[in-house]
Structures are given as C-alpha cells and as structure tokens.
C-alpha cells in the first residue's frame, strides 16, 4: 500500500491532488491513500471564514469547497485531522468523525479507522497546558477550540 502524507496544506487541496497525480505519472505508481496531518482548512463557504483562525490577509476559499460541495470528488481516499487553522464551526459538526466530502474522511477530534489492513488514529488540534474554552469566541479566545482535550486523549487509549 502506498500512502501519501501531507502536512499543513491550508485548503489548497487541488495542489495536493495535482502533486499526487504528478508523482503517480512520473514514478509509475498508484497512491492508495492520502493522510493530511492538520491545517486541512475545510472551508465550505464564506460563512465558515468567520470561525477560521487565520489573519484576515490569509482568509481565502482555496479549493476544499469544491470537494465539500460535490463539484469535485477526491481522486484518492483522503483522511485528515484538524490543526489550529480550521473552520471550527464545520469540524465541530463532525466531533466524532465523518465524511466531510465524498471520499474525504475527518477522523474527528480523536478517532481511529481501519483502511485496508492498517489502523489509523489521529488527534485533532494543538497542545496547550493551560487549555480553557469559553464560548462565545472572540479574537482572544477563538484559538481555544483547537486545543487538545484530555478527554480526547483518553479516548484513543
């Protein structure tokens, strides 16, 4: 099984899939799975930008919305976790994981899935020893939604 691993792609899914296609063509291989390890930036629409923790000059729709809307379908099964630059309102809808788009699966805030004969586990967010979360969010507290909760760590045990 050939697995591609992507770090912080910040919503530029088209570029990632184009790179996979290039690698497949130049090396004559087939990628079976794409793992995205945080900062996926699943933004479906302009409203999602309100809960995206990035400076205003970096708030762009990029290409994930095309996959969330069904306009495009991921050419390779894709599994992702959240980082600290996510549309928290959207991912909160999938707290326990789920299909964010056709062929694109969010592991949730803490989740494990089986793909073929391998088990894949993930924990979304960032570590902060002084975690506190207080809705409603403002510019100072919006980051708290991305903090890893001890509860989620225990679920993976």
C-alpha positions in Angstrom: 0.0 0.0 0.0 1.3 3.4 -1.0 0.3 6.3 1.3 1.0 10.0 0.7 1.3 12.2 3.8 0.7 15.9 3.6 1.3 18.5 6.4 -0.3 21.9 6.5 -2.0 22.4 3.1 -4.2 25.2 4.3 -7.1 24.4 2.0 -5.2 24.0 -1.3 -6.4 20.5 -2.0 -6.2 20.9 -5.8 -2.5 21.4 -5.5 -2.1 18.3 -3.3 -4.0 16.1 -5.7 -2.1 17.6 -8.7 1.1 16.7 -6.9 -0.1 13.1 -6.3 -1.1 12.8 -9.9 2.4 14.0 -11.0 4.1 11.5 -8.6 1.9 8.7 -9.9 2.7 9.5 -13.5 6.5 10.1 -13.1 7.1 7.1 -10.9 4.6 4.8 -12.4 2.9 4.1 -9.1 -0.6 4.3 -7.6 -1.2 6.2 -4.4 -3.8 4.3 -2.3 -4.4 6.9 0.4 -3.7 10.5 1.4 -3.2 11.4 5.0 -3.5 15.1 5.9 -1.9 15.9 9.2 -3.6 19.1 10.4 -4.4 22.5 9.0 -6.6 20.9 6.3 -8.7 24.1 6.4 -12.1 22.6 5.4 -13.9 25.7 4.4 -17.2 25.1 2.6 -18.4 28.7 2.1 -17.8 32.3 3.1 -19.6 31.8 6.5 -17.0 29.3 7.5 -14.4 32.0 7.3 -15.9 33.6 10.4 -14.6 30.6 12.5 -11.3 30.3 10.7 -8.3 31.3 13.0 -6.1 33.0 10.4 -5.1 36.6 9.9 -7.5 38.4 7.5 -5.0 38.6 4.7 -4.9 34.7 4.6 -8.6 34.2 4.6 -9.2 32.6 1.2 -11.6 29.9 -0.1 -8.8 27.9 -1.8 -10.2 24.7 -3.3 -11.6 22.5 -0.5 -15.1 24.0 -1.0 -15.3 22.3 -4.4 -15.0 18.9 -2.8 -17.4 19.7 0.1 -20.0 20.9 -2.5 -19.6 17.8 -4.6 -18.4 19.8 -7.6 -15.2 17.7 -7.4 -14.5 14.3 -6.0 -11.3 13.4 -4.3 -9.3 11.1 -6.7 -7.7 9.2 -3.8 -9.3 8.3 -0.5 -8.3 11.1 1.9 -8.2 11.0 5.7 -7.5 14.2 7.8 -7.2 15.6 11.3 -7.7 19.2 12.3 -5.0 21.6 13.3 -5.1 25.1 14.6 -6.2 26.7 11.3 -9.6 25.2 10.7 -13.2 26.2 10.2 -14.1 25.1 13.7 -17.8 25.5 13.1 -17.7 22.9 10.3 -15.4 20.4 12.0 -17.4 20.7 15.3 -20.3 19.1 13.3 -18.1 16.0 13.0 -16.8 15.9 16.5 -16.7 12.0 16.4 -15.6 11.9 12.8 -17.4 11.6 9.5 -17.4 12.2 5.7 -16.5 15.9 5.2 -16.9 15.3 1.4 -17.2 12.4 -0.9 -14.0 10.3 -0.4 -12.7 12.7 2.3 -13.0 11.5 5.9 -12.4 13.6 9.0 -11.1 11.5 11.9 -12.9 13.7 14.4 -11.3 15.3 17.4 -10.0 11.9 18.4 -10.6 8.9 16.2 -9.4 5.6 14.8 -10.4 3.9 11.5 -9.2 0.9 9.6 -8.1 1.3 6.0 -7.3 -2.0 4.3 -5.2 -3.8 6.8 -3.9 -0.8 8.7 -5.3 1.0 11.7 -5.0 4.8 11.6 -5.5 7.0 14.6 -5.5 10.7 15.0 -5.9 13.6 17.4 -7.0 16.9 16.1 -5.8 20.2 17.5 -2.8 21.6 19.3 -1.5 21.1 22.8 -1.9 23.8 25.3 -1.2 23.1 29.0 -3.5 26.0 30.1 -6.4 24.9 28.0 -9.7 26.8 28.6 -12.6 27.1 26.4 -15.2 29.8 26.7 -17.9 30.3 24.1 -18.7 32.6 22.5 -15.5 33.2 20.8 -13.7 36.4 20.2 -10.3 37.3 18.7 -8.6 36.3 22.0 -10.5 33.0 22.7 -11.1 31.6 19.2 -7.9 29.5 19.5 -9.2 27.6 22.5 -11.4 25.5 20.2 -8.3 24.0 18.7 -6.8 22.9 22.0 -6.5 19.1 22.6 -8.7 18.0 25.4 -7.6 15.4 27.9 -10.8 13.6 27.3 -9.9 13.1 23.6 -6.5 11.7 24.5 -8.1 9.1 26.8 -10.5 8.0 24.1 -7.5 7.0 22.0 -6.1 4.9 24.8 
